[in-house]
Amino acid sequence: MEISKSVSNELSNLNNNSIASKQNNFLQSTTWKVIDKGLDIGIRSLLPNIIEDQVIEIKNAIINNGFKSGVKQAVNSAIDLGKSTAGIFTGKFESVSQARNVIKDGGIIDTISDTLNLAINKAVEKNAISSDTGKVIIRGKNAILNTIETNIENNYTYQLNSIEKLNKYTENWNRYYQNHDFNGMQKEYKKIKTVLPDILPIENTIKEVRKLENVHLLIKNNGKNFALTNEQLQLANELAAVV
C-alpha cells in the first residue's frame, strides 16, 4: 500500500498547516477564557456589594468596548512573535512548555493592562458603566492582572498534568494491547478520549493517539479479533498522519 512521493508531500503539508492552525485556535480560545475568568473574579473582588447581573453588565461593557479585540490581537502577536523568536519555522509548537513560555513572556499582561484602561474609559464615556465604578476598577487593576497571570500559569500547569495523564493512559492501552485484553484497552481508551480535548494539540501526541484510535476501532469492528493484517496496520499509520 505504497503512497506516491507527491501524495506524501501533500499530506505532510496539510498536516503542518492543520496542526499550526489547531494550535493557534486552541491558544487563542483557552487564553481568552482564562483572561475572561480573571476579569470576572477581579470585578467581583473589587465590587463585592454588587449583584450578579451588575457584574455581568460591567464585564460585558468592558469586553465590548475594545478589551476583547485588544486581547485577541495581543495573543495573536505573542504567538507569531514567539514562534519567530524560538525559530519555529514550521509554525507549530512542539510542546506545551514552548507554548506556555510564549504566552507567559509575550507581553500579553502589559497589553491587557493598557487595553483595560482604554476599554474602561470608553465604557464610561458611553455611560455603559459609571465613572465611580470605572475608577474603582482602574485603581484595583493590579489585582485583576495578578489574577489573570495566576490563571494563565494554572492553566498551563493543568495542561502539563493532562499530558502526563494522557501518556500514562496511552502506555496502559499499549500494555493491554500487547496482552490482547480488549476490555482493558477500552477502559484506557475512554480515559484518553476524555482528556484529549482539553490539551494543546501537539503533533506527535496527536499522531500517536490517532494511530491508537485507528487500531482500537479496527479491532473493535473486527469482532475484538486482534489478527489484523499488515495492510490494516499500515492504513492506521497513514490515517494517523492526517490530523
Secondary structure, 3 states (H helix, E strand, C coil): CCCCHHHHHHHHHHHHHHHHHHHHHHHHHHHHHHHHHHHHHHHHHHCCCCCHHHHHHHHHHHHHHHHHHHHHHHHHHHHHHHHHHCCCCCCCCCCHHHHHHHHHHCCHHHHHHHHHHHHHHHHHHCCCCCHHHHHHHHHCHHHHHHHHHHHHHHHHHHHHHHHHHHHHHHHHHHHHHHCCCHHHHHHHHHHHHHHHHHCCCCHHHHHHHHHHHHHHHHHHHCCCCCCCCHHHHHHHHHHHCCC
